[in-house]
Amino acid sequence: VSSIPRADDQSNWVYPSEAQFFAAMHRKNHNPDEKDMKTIVPIHNAVNERAWHEILGWEDGRGGSSCGGVKLVSFKGKPKEMTWRARFRTLLGYSAPFDRHDWVVDRCGLKMRYIIDFYSGRSTTGKPGSDLSFFLDVRPAFDNFEGVKMRVERFWSKWL
C-alpha cells in the first residue's frame, strides 16, 4: 500500500504485485524477465512515492489541508509523448526522459494536473550500472490559471 491517498474513498492507492507489474509490462510490449520484478517493483514504488512528495511540495500552503489533504484522482503514463520542456532539454544536449506521467490531484474540489518527466540520474560512484539514480521533473500543467500562477510563483521565488 502506498502513502498516496485516493480521491474516490478513504484508502490509499495500492501498488501492483510483482505478477501484476510483469503482466503490465508484457501488455505494453516490453520484454521483462520475471525474476527482475523483485528489484524493479520496489524501485517503481519508491519513484512514485518521490513523485508524490514533489507534488505535495508544490501543494504546500495552498489550502488542501482544509478538506483532509490533497488526493490523487488519476494517473496516466505517456511514455511516447514528450513535453515541451523535455524537448527543449533534449535540444540542449541532455538525455530524453525515459517516461512521462500525468497525475491529476484533487485539492478541495479543484482538479490540478501535474506533469512528471522521469530521467535517469547520474551515478554517484561514476561507474555505470553501479547504483540507481533518478531525476523527476514534477510541475503543475498550464491547464488553468492556478497552474500558471503556481509556476510563476515558483520561478519568482527561485530565480528572482
Beta strands, then each sheet from edge to edge (+ up, - down):
strand 1: 71-77
strand 2: 99-107
strand 3: 110-120
strand 4: 134-140
sheet 1: 1+ 2- 3+ 4-
end
